[in-house]
Amino acid sequence: LLEHTIKPMMEAEGVKMLASYTGITGPRNTIIDIWEMDDMEHFRAAYGRSLGKLPPDNDLRAKLDKWVESEILTFMDRRF
C-alpha cells in the first residue's frame, strides 16, 4: 500500500519520501517513514488532493484502518 499507492500519490503532489524504515527490535511491524514537505498546509492540501484523485472504489482510509493497528504522525521542522 505504501510503495504502490501512498508514495506515488504523495510524491505527485510534491511531498517527497526521504526514507522508510522497518524495526528489527521493539514493537513488531513498526514502520517509520520520513517525508519532506514545505509545511503542514502542504501536507494537508497534498493529502486531500491525492484522496480526491483515487477511483471511487479505492477506499484508502478503510484499507489503512484494516491493516494499520496503530499510527503515530509526528511533524518536525528541520533545524539545519
N, C-alpha and C positions, 0 to 999 in steps of 0.2 A: 504494500500500500504506500509506504513512504517513497520507495525508489521509483515506482512506476506511475504514481498518481500525485502525491503531495509535492515531492521535489520538483518535477517539471512544471506543475501548476503554479507554484510559488515563484520559481525562477523566471517564468514567463512574465511575471509582474515585477521583476527587479529585486526580489528577495533571494539572496544567494546563500546556498548551503555551504558553509565552510568545512564542516566535519560532522561525522556521525560515528558515535562510539557505542559499543555494547559492553556491559560489565562482565568481568570474569570472576569477581568476588562481590559480596554484598547481596542485596535483594535480587532474586532471579529475574531474568528477562529485562534488566534495566537498560534503557537506551537513552543516550544523551546526544541531542542534535544541536549543533551550533549554526545559527543563521545570522547573516549580516543584512541589515536594513537601515534605512535612513533614520527612522524614529517610530514610535508606537503607532502614529497615524498611518504611516506607510504600511505597517503590518496589517492594521485593521482594514484599510482600503484594499490591499492586495488580496487578503483572505476573502473578503466579501465579493470582490470581482471574480476571483477564482471559483468560488462556490456557485456563482451565478452562471458560469460557463459550462458547468457539468451537465450532462444529459439528465432529464427528469428522473430516470430510473437509477441513477448513481447517487445513492444517499450516503455520502462520505461520513457524515456525523454518525449515522447508525452503524456503519462499519467500524468506526473508531470506538464507539461505545461498546460494541461486541468484542473487539479484540484487545482493547487497552483497559487493563484493570485499574490503573491509577496514572494520572498525568499531572505533572507539575510544570507550569510555564514560568520561566524566570526571564525577565528582560533586564539587560545590563547596558551600561554606557561604556564605550571604550575610552580609556584614560590616556593611553599612549600607543 
